């Protein structure tokens, strides 16, 4: 994917890698191309230590906090689809 984007990039590439769950290599490649990384609810999961470690090393100005529903909910509500009732 990145090789194709790199070969066609003329410096004007922008966007958000939605719901980022990748490794540090993927994060750096996306950022180098001009993308921002969307960070969603799974970063709060107990088993997301690796993701939190990656995000800590990235430029916060290149991160987008995603709150889209229903399947990117933070812990503990992630066990079910998010609804208004969960947050009331």
PyMOL Python script that loads the backbone (N, CA, C, O; Angstrom):
from pymol import cmd

cmd.read_pdbstr("""\
ATOM      1  N   UNK A   1       0.814  -1.174   0.000  1.00  0.00           N
ATOM      2  CA  UNK A   1       0.000   0.000   0.000  1.00  0.00           C
ATOM      3  C   UNK A   1       0.871   1.256   0.000  1.00  0.00           C
ATOM      4  O   UNK A   1       0.643   2.165  -0.798  1.00  0.00           O
ATOM      5  N   UNK A   2       1.857   1.313   0.881  1.00  0.00           N
ATOM      6  CA  UNK A   2       2.661   2.524   0.982  1.00  0.00           C
ATOM      7  C   UNK A   2       3.509   2.761  -0.262  1.00  0.00           C
ATOM      8  O   UNK A   2       3.715   3.910  -0.653  1.00  0.00           O
ATOM      9  N   UNK A   3       3.998   1.714  -0.882  1.00  0.00           N
ATOM     10  CA  UNK A   3       4.817   1.920  -2.078  1.00  0.00           C
ATOM     11  C   UNK A   3       3.994   2.567  -3.187  1.00  0.00           C
ATOM     12  O   UNK A   3       4.495   3.432  -3.906  1.00  0.00           O
ATOM     13  N   UNK A   4       2.738   2.157  -3.331  1.00  0.00           N
ATOM     14  CA  UNK A   4       1.863   2.769  -4.329  1.00  0.00           C
ATOM     15  C   UNK A   4       1.562   4.219  -4.019  1.00  0.00           C
ATOM     16  O   UNK A   4       1.548   5.062  -4.916  1.00  0.00           O
ATOM     17  N   UNK A   5       1.322   4.512  -2.749  1.00  0.00           N
ATOM     18  CA  UNK A   5       1.061   5.891  -2.356  1.00  0.00           C
ATOM     19  C   UNK A   5       2.298   6.763  -2.542  1.00  0.00           C
ATOM     20  O   UNK A   5       2.198   7.904  -2.994  1.00  0.00           O
ATOM     21  N   UNK A   6       3.466   6.221  -2.192  1.00  0.00           N
ATOM     22  CA  UNK A   6       4.704   6.987  -2.330  1.00  0.00           C
ATOM     23  C   UNK A   6       4.996   7.320  -3.786  1.00  0.00           C
ATOM     24  O   UNK A   6       5.436   8.427  -4.097  1.00  0.00           O
ATOM     25  N   UNK A   7       4.754   6.370  -4.672  1.00  0.00           N
ATOM     26  CA  UNK A   7       5.069   6.595  -6.083  1.00  0.00           C
ATOM     27  C   UNK A   7       4.146   7.634  -6.722  1.00  0.00           C
ATOM     28  O   UNK A   7       4.505   8.234  -7.735  1.00  0.00           O
ATOM     29  N   UNK A   8       2.981   7.851  -6.153  1.00  0.00           N
ATOM     30  CA  UNK A   8       2.021   8.803  -6.711  1.00  0.00           C
ATOM     31  C   UNK A   8       1.948  10.110  -5.923  1.00  0.00           C
ATOM     32  O   UNK A   8       1.256  11.041  -6.334  1.00  0.00           O
ATOM     33  N   UNK A   9       2.645  10.186  -4.812  1.00  0.00           N
ATOM     34  CA  UNK A   9       2.569  11.361  -3.949  1.00  0.00           C
ATOM     35  C   UNK A   9       3.411  12.497  -4.516  1.00  0.00           C
ATOM     36  O   UNK A   9       4.610  12.346  -4.752  1.00  0.00           O
ATOM     37  N   UNK A  10       2.762  13.627  -4.727  1.00  0.00           N
ATOM     38  CA  UNK A  10       3.470  14.814  -5.208  1.00  0.00           C
ATOM     39  C   UNK A  10       3.616  15.852  -4.102  1.00  0.00           C
ATOM     40  O   UNK A  10       3.898  17.020  -4.370  1.00  0.00           O
ATOM     41  N   UNK A  11       3.425  15.421  -2.864  1.00  0.00           N
ATOM     42  CA  UNK A  11       3.575  16.314  -1.723  1.00  0.00           C
ATOM     43  C   UNK A  11       2.274  16.893  -1.221  1.00  0.00           C
ATOM     44  O   UNK A  11       2.262  17.619  -0.227  1.00  0.00           O
ATOM     45  N   UNK A  12       1.192  16.588  -1.881  1.00  0.00           N
ATOM     46  CA  UNK A  12      -0.090  17.149  -1.464  1.00  0.00           C
ATOM     47  C   UNK A  12      -1.010  16.142  -0.812  1.00  0.00           C
ATOM     48  O   UNK A  12      -2.204  16.402  -0.661  1.00  0.00           O
ATOM     49  N   UNK A  13      -0.479  15.001  -0.426  1.00  0.00           N
ATOM     50  CA  UNK A  13      -1.297  13.947   0.152  1.00  0.00           C
ATOM     51  C   UNK A  13      -1.641  14.284   1.596  1.00  0.00           C
ATOM     52  O   UNK A  13      -0.753  14.554   2.405  1.00  0.00           O
ATOM     53  N   UNK A  14      -2.923  14.268   1.918  1.00  0.00           N
ATOM     54  CA  UNK A  14      -3.384  14.492   3.284  1.00  0.00           C
ATOM     55  C   UNK A  14      -4.537  13.542   3.569  1.00  0.00           C
ATOM     56  O   UNK A  14      -5.198  13.055   2.652  1.00  0.00           O
ATOM     57  N   UNK A  15      -4.764  13.291   4.829  1.00  0.00           N
ATOM     58  CA  UNK A  15      -5.875  12.432   5.217  1.00  0.00           C
ATOM     59  C   UNK A  15      -5.659  11.893   6.607  1.00  0.00           C
ATOM     60  O   UNK A  15      -4.689  12.235   7.284  1.00  0.00           O
ATOM     61  N   UNK A  16      -6.573  11.048   7.021  1.00  0.00           N
ATOM     62  CA  UNK A  16      -6.504  10.412   8.331  1.00  0.00           C
ATOM     63  C   UNK A  16      -6.553   8.904   8.134  1.00  0.00           C
ATOM     64  O   UNK A  16      -7.443   8.392   7.454  1.00  0.00           O
ATOM     65  N   UNK A  17      -5.607   8.200   8.722  1.00  0.00           N
ATOM     66  CA  UNK A  17      -5.675   6.742   8.775  1.00  0.00           C
ATOM     67  C   UNK A  17      -6.650   6.416   9.897  1.00  0.00           C
ATOM     68  O   UNK A  17      -6.302   6.436  11.077  1.00  0.00           O
ATOM     69  N   UNK A  18      -7.863   6.120   9.502  1.00  0.00           N
ATOM     70  CA  UNK A  18      -8.969   5.906  10.425  1.00  0.00           C
ATOM     71  C   UNK A  18      -8.731   4.695  11.325  1.00  0.00           C
ATOM     72  O   UNK A  18      -8.293   3.641  10.863  1.00  0.00           O
ATOM     73  N   UNK A  19      -9.023   4.857  12.608  1.00  0.00           N
ATOM     74  CA  UNK A  19      -9.024   3.763  13.583  1.00  0.00           C
ATOM     75  C   UNK A  19      -7.688   3.016  13.600  1.00  0.00           C
ATOM     76  O   UNK A  19      -7.651   1.794  13.454  1.00  0.00           O
ATOM     77  N   UNK A  20      -6.595   3.759  13.780  1.00  0.00           N
ATOM     78  CA  UNK A  20      -5.250   3.177  13.735  1.00  0.00           C
ATOM     79  C   UNK A  20      -5.054   2.133  14.819  1.00  0.00           C
ATOM     80  O   UNK A  20      -5.279   2.393  16.001  1.00  0.00           O
ATOM     81  N   UNK A  21      -4.631   0.944  14.396  1.00  0.00           N
ATOM     82  CA  UNK A  21      -4.294  -0.153  15.306  1.00  0.00           C
ATOM     83  C   UNK A  21      -3.001  -0.837  14.871  1.00  0.00           C
ATOM     84  O   UNK A  21      -2.728  -1.964  15.284  1.00  0.00           O
ATOM     85  N   UNK A  22      -2.213  -0.171  14.049  1.00  0.00           N
ATOM     86  CA  UNK A  22      -1.021  -0.788  13.477  1.00  0.00           C
ATOM     87  C   UNK A  22       0.198  -0.731  14.371  1.00  0.00           C
ATOM     88  O   UNK A  22       0.125  -0.356  15.542  1.00  0.00           O
ATOM     89  N   UNK A  23       1.325  -1.114  13.785  1.00  0.00           N
ATOM     90  CA  UNK A  23       2.588  -1.091  14.518  1.00  0.00           C
ATOM     91  C   UNK A  23       3.304   0.237  14.272  1.00  0.00           C
ATOM     92  O   UNK A  23       2.807   1.093  13.540  1.00  0.00           O
ATOM     93  N   UNK A  24       4.466   0.399  14.886  1.00  0.00           N
ATOM     94  CA  UNK A  24       5.170   1.678  14.778  1.00  0.00           C
ATOM     95  C   UNK A  24       5.649   1.943  13.357  1.00  0.00           C
ATOM     96  O   UNK A  24       5.640   3.090  12.910  1.00  0.00           O
ATOM     97  N   UNK A  25       6.065   0.907  12.643  1.00  0.00           N
ATOM     98  CA  UNK A  25       6.484   1.079  11.253  1.00  0.00           C
ATOM     99  C   UNK A  25       5.343   1.671  10.432  1.00  0.00           C
ATOM    100  O   UNK A  25       5.544   2.631   9.689  1.00  0.00           O
ATOM    101  N   UNK A  26       4.155   1.105  10.564  1.00  0.00           N
ATOM    102  CA  UNK A  26       2.988   1.579   9.817  1.00  0.00           C
ATOM    103  C   UNK A  26       2.692   3.032  10.182  1.00  0.00           C
ATOM    104  O   UNK A  26       2.405   3.848   9.306  1.00  0.00           O
ATOM    105  N   UNK A  27       2.762   3.353  11.465  1.00  0.00           N
ATOM    106  CA  UNK A  27       2.500   4.719  11.917  1.00  0.00           C
ATOM    107  C   UNK A  27       3.477   5.693  11.271  1.00  0.00           C
ATOM    108  O   UNK A  27       3.071   6.730  10.746  1.00  0.00           O
ATOM    109  N   UNK A  28       4.761   5.361  11.311  1.00  0.00           N
ATOM    110  CA  UNK A  28       5.782   6.261  10.754  1.00  0.00           C
ATOM    111  C   UNK A  28       5.613   6.429   9.246  1.00  0.00           C
ATOM    112  O   UNK A  28       5.749   7.536   8.725  1.00  0.00           O
ATOM    113  N   UNK A  29       5.319   5.345   8.550  1.00  0.00           N
ATOM    114  CA  UNK A  29       5.100   5.422   7.095  1.00  0.00           C
ATOM    115  C   UNK A  29       3.924   6.354   6.778  1.00  0.00           C
ATOM    116  O   UNK A  29       4.018   7.203   5.892  1.00  0.00           O
ATOM    117  N   UNK A  30       2.827   6.187   7.505  1.00  0.00           N
ATOM    118  CA  UNK A  30       1.648   7.013   7.274  1.00  0.00           C
ATOM    119  C   UNK A  30       1.945   8.486   7.574  1.00  0.00           C
ATOM    120  O   UNK A  30       1.569   9.370   6.804  1.00  0.00           O
ATOM    121  N   UNK A  31       2.615   8.741   8.686  1.00  0.00           N
ATOM    122  CA  UNK A  31       2.947  10.118   9.051  1.00  0.00           C
ATOM    123  C   UNK A  31       3.896  10.744   8.041  1.00  0.00           C
ATOM    124  O   UNK A  31       3.745  11.914   7.690  1.00  0.00           O
ATOM    125  N   UNK A  32       4.875   9.976   7.571  1.00  0.00           N
ATOM    126  CA  UNK A  32       5.823  10.490   6.581  1.00  0.00           C
ATOM    127  C   UNK A  32       5.143  10.882   5.271  1.00  0.00           C
ATOM    128  O   UNK A  32       5.609  11.777   4.566  1.00  0.00           O
ATOM    129  N   UNK A  33       4.047  10.211   4.951  1.00  0.00           N
ATOM    130  CA  UNK A  33       3.301  10.533   3.733  1.00  0.00           C
ATOM    131  C   UNK A  33       2.375  11.740   3.910  1.00  0.00           C
ATOM    132  O   UNK A  33       1.840  12.251   2.926  1.00  0.00           O
ATOM    133  N   UNK A  34       2.182  12.193   5.129  1.00  0.00           N
ATOM    134  CA  UNK A  34       1.328  13.345   5.366  1.00  0.00           C
ATOM    135  C   UNK A  34       0.016  13.032   6.053  1.00  0.00           C
ATOM    136  O   UNK A  34      -0.788  13.930   6.303  1.00  0.00           O
ATOM    137  N   UNK A  35      -0.208  11.767   6.359  1.00  0.00           N
ATOM    138  CA  UNK A  35      -1.439  11.393   7.037  1.00  0.00           C
ATOM    139  C   UNK A  35      -1.387  11.738   8.523  1.00  0.00           C
ATOM    140  O   UNK A  35      -0.311  11.905   9.098  1.00  0.00           O
ATOM    141  N   UNK A  36      -2.553  11.841   9.127  1.00  0.00           N
ATOM    142  CA  UNK A  36      -2.693  11.864  10.562  1.00  0.00           C
ATOM    143  C   UNK A  36      -3.213  10.489  10.965  1.00  0.00           C
ATOM    144  O   UNK A  36      -3.715   9.741  10.125  1.00  0.00           O
ATOM    145  N   UNK A  37      -3.094  10.157  12.241  1.00  0.00           N
ATOM    146  CA  UNK A  37      -3.565   8.859  12.715  1.00  0.00           C
ATOM    147  C   UNK A  37      -4.769   9.039  13.617  1.00  0.00           C
ATOM    148  O   UNK A  37      -4.727   9.806  14.578  1.00  0.00           O
ATOM    149  N   UNK A  38      -5.838   8.333  13.308  1.00  0.00           N
ATOM    150  CA  UNK A  38      -7.039   8.355  14.126  1.00  0.00           C
ATOM    151  C   UNK A  38      -6.905   7.355  15.266  1.00  0.00           C
ATOM    152  O   UNK A  38      -6.723   6.160  15.035  1.00  0.00           O
ATOM    153  N   UNK A  39      -6.994   7.848  16.496  1.00  0.00           N
ATOM    154  CA  UNK A  39      -6.885   7.011  17.680  1.00  0.00           C
ATOM    155  C   UNK A  39      -8.270   6.913  18.310  1.00  0.00           C
ATOM    156  O   UNK A  39      -8.893   7.926  18.629  1.00  0.00           O
ATOM    157  N   UNK A  40      -8.740   5.684  18.485  1.00  0.00           N
ATOM    158  CA  UNK A  40     -10.101   5.471  18.967  1.00  0.00           C
ATOM    159  C   UNK A  40     -10.113   4.719  20.298  1.00  0.00           C
ATOM    160  O   UNK A  40      -9.074   4.511  20.925  1.00  0.00           O
ATOM    161  N   UNK A  41     -11.295   4.324  20.701  1.00  0.00           N
ATOM    162  CA  UNK A  41     -11.515   3.667  21.987  1.00  0.00           C
ATOM    163  C   UNK A  41     -10.627   2.489  22.321  1.00  0.00           C
ATOM    164  O   UNK A  41     -10.290   2.323  23.493  1.00  0.00           O
ATOM    165  N   UNK A  42     -10.221   1.653  21.364  1.00  0.00           N
ATOM    166  CA  UNK A  42      -9.391   0.496  21.711  1.00  0.00           C
ATOM    167  C   UNK A  42      -8.086   0.835  22.433  1.00  0.00           C
ATOM    168  O   UNK A  42      -7.488  -0.043  23.054  1.00  0.00           O
ATOM    169  N   UNK A  43      -7.638   2.078  22.364  1.00  0.00           N
ATOM    170  CA  UNK A  43      -6.418   2.429  23.090  1.00  0.00           C
ATOM    171  C   UNK A  43      -6.634   2.310  24.603  1.00  0.00           C
ATOM    172  O   UNK A  43      -5.665   2.234  25.359  1.00  0.00           O
ATOM    173  N   UNK A  44      -7.883   2.293  25.046  1.00  0.00           N
ATOM    174  CA  UNK A  44      -8.192   2.170  26.472  1.00  0.00           C
ATOM    175  C   UNK A  44      -8.310   0.722  26.937  1.00  0.00           C
ATOM    176  O   UNK A  44      -8.452   0.469  28.133  1.00  0.00           O
ATOM    177  N   UNK A  45      -8.255  -0.222  26.015  1.00  0.00           N
ATOM    178  CA  UNK A  45      -8.417  -1.632  26.394  1.00  0.00           C
ATOM    179  C   UNK A  45      -7.217  -2.122  27.187  1.00  0.00           C
ATOM    180  O   UNK A  45      -6.095  -1.663  26.969  1.00  0.00           O
ATOM    181  N   UNK A  46      -7.443  -3.034  28.090  1.00  0.00           N
ATOM    182  CA  UNK A  46      -6.380  -3.564  28.947  1.00  0.00           C
ATOM    183  C   UNK A  46      -5.238  -4.186  28.145  1.00  0.00           C
ATOM    184  O   UNK A  46      -4.081  -4.115  28.561  1.00  0.00           O
ATOM    185  N   UNK A  47      -5.547  -4.788  27.014  1.00  0.00           N
ATOM    186  CA  UNK A  47      -4.524  -5.475  26.210  1.00  0.00           C
ATOM    187  C   UNK A  47      -3.907  -4.576  25.135  1.00  0.00           C
ATOM    188  O   UNK A  47      -3.321  -5.082  24.178  1.00  0.00           O
ATOM    189  N   UNK A  48      -4.027  -3.258  25.274  1.00  0.00           N
ATOM    190  CA  UNK A  48      -3.513  -2.331  24.262  1.00  0.00           C
ATOM    191  C   UNK A  48      -2.240  -1.616  24.693  1.00  0.00           C
ATOM    192  O   UNK A  48      -1.996  -0.484  24.275  1.00  0.00           O
ATOM    193  N   UNK A  49      -1.429  -2.257  25.520  1.00  0.00           N
ATOM    194  CA  UNK A  49      -0.179  -1.643  25.968  1.00  0.00           C
ATOM    195  C   UNK A  49       0.725  -1.262  24.800  1.00  0.00           C
ATOM    196  O   UNK A  49       1.308  -0.178  24.795  1.00  0.00           O
ATOM    197  N   UNK A  50       0.844  -2.143  23.816  1.00  0.00           N
ATOM    198  CA  UNK A  50       1.721  -1.875  22.669  1.00  0.00           C
ATOM    199  C   UNK A  50       1.242  -0.648  21.902  1.00  0.00           C
ATOM    200  O   UNK A  50       2.049   0.195  21.510  1.00  0.00           O
ATOM    201  N   UNK A  51      -0.052  -0.545  21.690  1.00  0.00           N
ATOM    202  CA  UNK A  51      -0.604   0.614  20.991  1.00  0.00           C
ATOM    203  C   UNK A  51      -0.338   1.893  21.781  1.00  0.00           C
ATOM    204  O   UNK A  51       0.054   2.905  21.199  1.00  0.00           O
ATOM    205  N   UNK A  52      -0.541   1.864  23.080  1.00  0.00           N
ATOM    206  CA  UNK A  52      -0.277   3.052  23.899  1.00  0.00           C
ATOM    207  C   UNK A  52       1.197   3.447  23.837  1.00  0.00           C
ATOM    208  O   UNK A  52       1.520   4.634  23.777  1.00  0.00           O
ATOM    209  N   UNK A  53       2.092   2.458  23.850  1.00  0.00           N
ATOM    210  CA  UNK A  53       3.526   2.757  23.764  1.00  0.00           C
ATOM    211  C   UNK A  53       3.882   3.428  22.440  1.00  0.00           C
ATOM    212  O   UNK A  53       4.690   4.356  22.407  1.00  0.00           O
ATOM    213  N   UNK A  54       3.279   2.960  21.352  1.00  0.00           N
ATOM    214  CA  UNK A  54       3.527   3.565  20.037  1.00  0.00           C
ATOM    215  C   UNK A  54       3.030   5.002  20.024  1.00  0.00           C
ATOM    216  O   UNK A  54       3.756   5.909  19.615  1.00  0.00           O
ATOM    217  N   UNK A  55       1.813   5.210  20.464  1.00  0.00           N
ATOM    218  CA  UNK A  55       1.201   6.533  20.418  1.00  0.00           C
ATOM    219  C   UNK A  55       1.967   7.533  21.285  1.00  0.00           C
ATOM    220  O   UNK A  55       2.051   8.711  20.937  1.00  0.00           O
ATOM    221  N   UNK A  56       2.522   7.082  22.398  1.00  0.00           N
ATOM    222  CA  UNK A  56       3.312   7.970  23.266  1.00  0.00           C
ATOM    223  C   UNK A  56       4.528   8.541  22.541  1.00  0.00           C
ATOM    224  O   UNK A  56       4.984   9.638  22.865  1.00  0.00           O
ATOM    225  N   UNK A  57       5.051   7.811  21.571  1.00  0.00           N
ATOM    226  CA  UNK A  57       6.257   8.243  20.851  1.00  0.00           C
ATOM    227  C   UNK A  57       5.948   9.088  19.616  1.00  0.00           C
ATOM    228  O   UNK A  57       6.868   9.514  18.917  1.00  0.00           O
ATOM    229  N   UNK A  58       4.697   9.331  19.343  1.00  0.00           N
ATOM    230  CA  UNK A  58       4.308  10.091  18.153  1.00  0.00           C
ATOM    231  C   UNK A  58       4.004  11.541  18.512  1.00  0.00           C
ATOM    232  O   UNK A  58       3.718  11.867  19.664  1.00  0.00           O
ATOM    233  N   UNK A  59       4.073  12.392  17.511  1.00  0.00           N
ATOM    234  CA  UNK A  59       3.760  13.810  17.672  1.00  0.00           C
ATOM    235  C   UNK A  59       2.254  13.962  17.885  1.00  0.00           C
ATOM    236  O   UNK A  59       1.457  13.625  17.010  1.00  0.00           O
ATOM    237  N   UNK A  60       1.880  14.468  19.044  1.00  0.00           N
ATOM    238  CA  UNK A  60       0.461  14.602  19.381  1.00  0.00           C
ATOM    239  C   UNK A  60      -0.289  15.474  18.370  1.00  0.00           C
ATOM    240  O   UNK A  60      -1.501  15.326  18.207  1.00  0.00           O
ATOM    241  N   UNK A  61       0.414  16.372  17.697  1.00  0.00           N
ATOM    242  CA  UNK A  61      -0.232  17.234  16.707  1.00  0.00           C
ATOM    243  C   UNK A  61      -0.657  16.469  15.468  1.00  0.00           C
ATOM    244  O   UNK A  61      -1.393  17.000  14.636  1.00  0.00           O
ATOM    245  N   UNK A  62      -0.201  15.220  15.332  1.00  0.00           N
ATOM    246  CA  UNK A  62      -0.536  14.401  14.160  1.00  0.00           C
ATOM    247  C   UNK A  62      -1.588  13.336  14.483  1.00  0.00           C
ATOM    248  O   UNK A  62      -1.871  12.468  13.658  1.00  0.00           O
ATOM    249  N   UNK A  63      -2.164  13.409  15.685  1.00  0.00           N
ATOM    250  CA  UNK A  63      -3.155  12.429  16.118  1.00  0.00           C
ATOM    251  C   UNK A  63      -4.541  13.049  16.120  1.00  0.00           C
ATOM    252  O   UNK A  63      -4.711  14.227  16.433  1.00  0.00           O
ATOM    253  N   UNK A  64      -5.532  12.234  15.765  1.00  0.00           N
ATOM    254  CA  UNK A  64      -6.923  12.658  15.777  1.00  0.00           C
ATOM    255  C   UNK A  64      -7.659  11.733  16.727  1.00  0.00           C
ATOM    256  O   UNK A  64      -7.615  10.514  16.562  1.00  0.00           O
ATOM    257  N   UNK A  65      -8.330  12.289  17.713  1.00  0.00           N
ATOM    258  CA  UNK A  65      -9.117  11.489  18.633  1.00  0.00           C
ATOM    259  C   UNK A  65     -10.446  11.164  17.974  1.00  0.00           C
ATOM    260  O   UNK A  65     -11.242  12.056  17.679  1.00  0.00           O
ATOM    261  N   UNK A  66     -10.675   9.882  17.747  1.00  0.00           N
ATOM    262  CA  UNK A  66     -11.905   9.457  17.087  1.00  0.00           C
ATOM    263  C   UNK A  66     -12.907   8.974  18.127  1.00  0.00           C
ATOM    264  O   UNK A  66     -12.576   8.200  19.025  1.00  0.00           O
ATOM    265  N   UNK A  67     -14.112   9.439  17.986  1.00  0.00           N
ATOM    266  CA  UNK A  67     -15.162   9.064  18.920  1.00  0.00           C
ATOM    267  C   UNK A  67     -16.353   8.473  18.184  1.00  0.00           C
ATOM    268  O   UNK A  67     -17.467   8.449  18.708  1.00  0.00           O
ATOM    269  N   UNK A  68     -16.115   7.996  16.964  1.00  0.00           N
ATOM    270  CA  UNK A  68     -17.232   7.503  16.163  1.00  0.00           C
ATOM    271  C   UNK A  68     -17.814   6.228  16.765  1.00  0.00           C
ATOM    272  O   UNK A  68     -17.103   5.382  17.307  1.00  0.00           O
ATOM    273  N   UNK A  69     -19.101   6.128  16.651  1.00  0.00           N
ATOM    274  CA  UNK A  69     -19.839   5.004  17.197  1.00  0.00           C
ATOM    275  C   UNK A  69     -20.254   4.104  16.056  1.00  0.00           C
ATOM    276  O   UNK A  69     -20.242   4.562  14.914  1.00  0.00           O
ATOM    277  N   UNK A  70     -20.611   2.890  16.277  1.00  0.00           N
ATOM    278  CA  UNK A  70     -20.800   2.280  17.576  1.00  0.00           C
ATOM    279  C   UNK A  70     -19.669   1.347  18.006  1.00  0.00           C
ATOM    280  O   UNK A  70     -19.717   0.836  19.124  1.00  0.00           O
ATOM    281  N   UNK A  71     -18.667   1.104  17.184  1.00  0.00           N
ATOM    282  CA  UNK A  71     -17.728   0.027  17.501  1.00  0.00           C
ATOM    283  C   UNK A  71     -16.327   0.483  17.861  1.00  0.00           C
ATOM    284  O   UNK A  71     -15.401  -0.327  17.841  1.00  0.00           O
ATOM    285  N   UNK A  72     -16.143   1.734  18.184  1.00  0.00           N
ATOM    286  CA  UNK A  72     -14.829   2.221  18.589  1.00  0.00           C
ATOM    287  C   UNK A  72     -14.903   2.802  20.001  1.00  0.00           C
ATOM    288  O   UNK A  72     -14.201   3.755  20.340  1.00  0.00           O
ATOM    289  N   UNK A  73     -15.756   2.211  20.796  1.00  0.00           N
ATOM    290  CA  UNK A  73     -16.009   2.719  22.141  1.00  0.00           C
ATOM    291  C   UNK A  73     -14.850   2.448  23.079  1.00  0.00           C
ATOM    292  O   UNK A  73     -14.156   1.441  22.934  1.00  0.00           O
ATOM    293  N   UNK A  74     -14.632   3.337  24.042  1.00  0.00           N
ATOM    294  CA  UNK A  74     -13.610   3.091  25.064  1.00  0.00           C
ATOM    295  C   UNK A  74     -14.075   2.038  26.059  1.00  0.00           C
ATOM    296  O   UNK A  74     -15.269   1.772  26.196  1.00  0.00           O
ATOM    297  N   UNK A  75     -13.114   1.447  26.746  1.00  0.00           N
ATOM    298  CA  UNK A  75     -13.414   0.508  27.821  1.00  0.00           C
ATOM    299  C   UNK A  75     -14.121   1.279  28.928  1.00  0.00           C
ATOM    300  O   UNK A  75     -13.699   2.406  29.186  1.00  0.00           O
ATOM    301  N   UNK A  76     -15.121   0.803  29.586  1.00  0.00           N
ATOM    302  CA  UNK A  76     -15.680  -0.538  29.599  1.00  0.00           C
ATOM    303  C   UNK A  76     -16.882  -0.731  28.688  1.00  0.00           C
ATOM    304  O   UNK A  76     -17.425  -1.834  28.627  1.00  0.00           O
ATOM    305  N   UNK A  77     -17.313   0.298  27.981  1.00  0.00           N
ATOM    306  CA  UNK A  77     -18.539   0.177  27.190  1.00  0.00           C
ATOM    307  C   UNK A  77     -18.335  -0.548  25.869  1.00  0.00           C
ATOM    308  O   UNK A  77     -19.299  -0.750  25.130  1.00  0.00           O
ATOM    309  N   UNK A  78     -17.119  -0.939  25.555  1.00  0.00           N
ATOM    310  CA  UNK A  78     -16.846  -1.553  24.259  1.00  0.00           C
ATOM    311  C   UNK A  78     -17.456  -2.933  24.097  1.00  0.00           C
ATOM    312  O   UNK A  78     -17.546  -3.445  22.981  1.00  0.00           O
ATOM    313  N   UNK A  79     -17.870  -3.533  25.185  1.00  0.00           N
ATOM    314  CA  UNK A  79     -18.467  -4.863  25.083  1.00  0.00           C
ATOM    315  C   UNK A  79     -19.783  -4.854  24.331  1.00  0.00           C
ATOM    316  O   UNK A  79     -20.233  -5.894  23.850  1.00  0.00           O
ATOM    317  N   UNK A  80     -20.392  -3.713  24.229  1.00  0.00           N
ATOM    318  CA  UNK A  80     -21.645  -3.593  23.474  1.00  0.00           C
ATOM    319  C   UNK A  80     -21.577  -2.341  22.616  1.00  0.00           C
ATOM    320  O   UNK A  80     -20.768  -1.446  22.858  1.00  0.00           O
ATOM    321  N   UNK A  81     -22.417  -2.297  21.637  1.00  0.00           N
ATOM    322  CA  UNK A  81     -22.442  -1.122  20.773  1.00  0.00           C
ATOM    323  C   UNK A  81     -22.789   0.108  21.606  1.00  0.00           C
ATOM    324  O   UNK A  81     -23.620   0.051  22.513  1.00  0.00           O
ATOM    325  N   UNK A  82     -22.142   1.208  21.282  1.00  0.00           N
ATOM    326  CA  UNK A  82     -22.372   2.446  22.026  1.00  0.00           C
ATOM    327  C   UNK A  82     -23.762   2.998  21.682  1.00  0.00           C
ATOM    328  O   UNK A  82     -24.183   2.997  20.525  1.00  0.00           O
ATOM    329  N   UNK A  83     -24.429   3.449  22.680  1.00  0.00           N
ATOM    330  CA  UNK A  83     -25.704   4.116  22.473  1.00  0.00           C
ATOM    331  C   UNK A  83     -25.793   5.282  23.445  1.00  0.00           C
ATOM    332  O   UNK A  83     -24.985   5.395  24.366  1.00  0.00           O
ATOM    333  N   UNK A  84     -26.760   6.133  23.240  1.00  0.00           N
ATOM    334  CA  UNK A  84     -26.925   7.269  24.158  1.00  0.00           C
ATOM    335  C   UNK A  84     -27.142   6.775  25.575  1.00  0.00           C
ATOM    336  O   UNK A  84     -26.713   7.429  26.526  1.00  0.00           O
ATOM    337  N   UNK A  85     -27.800   5.633  25.738  1.00  0.00           N
ATOM    338  CA  UNK A  85     -28.078   5.121  27.071  1.00  0.00           C
ATOM    339  C   UNK A  85     -26.802   4.801  27.855  1.00  0.00           C
ATOM    340  O   UNK A  85     -26.778   4.927  29.079  1.00  0.00           O
ATOM    341  N   UNK A  86     -25.747   4.390  27.155  1.00  0.00           N
ATOM    342  CA  UNK A  86     -24.489   4.063  27.821  1.00  0.00           C
ATOM    343  C   UNK A  86     -23.917   5.300  28.481  1.00  0.00           C
ATOM    344  O   UNK A  86     -23.327   5.205  29.557  1.00  0.00           O
ATOM    345  N   UNK A  87     -24.078   6.458  27.863  1.00  0.00           N
ATOM    346  CA  UNK A  87     -23.446   7.674  28.343  1.00  0.00           C
ATOM    347  C   UNK A  87     -24.347   8.527  29.228  1.00  0.00           C
ATOM    348  O   UNK A  87     -23.916   9.571  29.719  1.00  0.00           O
ATOM    349  N   UNK A  88     -25.593   8.098  29.441  1.00  0.00           N
ATOM    350  CA  UNK A  88     -26.495   8.888  30.288  1.00  0.00           C
ATOM    351  C   UNK A  88     -26.432   8.446  31.732  1.00  0.00           C
ATOM    352  O   UNK A  88     -27.128   9.005  32.580  1.00  0.00           O
TER     353      UNK A  88
END
""", "prot")
cmd.dss("prot")
cmd.show_as("cartoon", "prot")
cmd.util.cbc("prot")
cmd.orient("prot")
